[in-house]
Amino acid sequence: MGRLVMLVIGALLGLFVLFNFLLPMLAGLIKIALIIGVVALVVFITVTVVGKSRS
């Protein structure tokens, strides 16, 4: 019986860690990656436009 109780407590603790720490951290990393991607796209478009206007 004690083993079953510890299994349930461990599963609940694992879900707690997953939803309170890991998923928000992954969401933050995805947000940062999107921001870096948008900045890189703007820089690429700017360099392309300036390069074509010079020639």
Secondary structure, 3 states (H helix, E strand, C coil): CHHHHHHHHHHHHHHHHHHHHHHHHHHHHHHHHHHHHHHHHHHHHHHHHHHHHHC
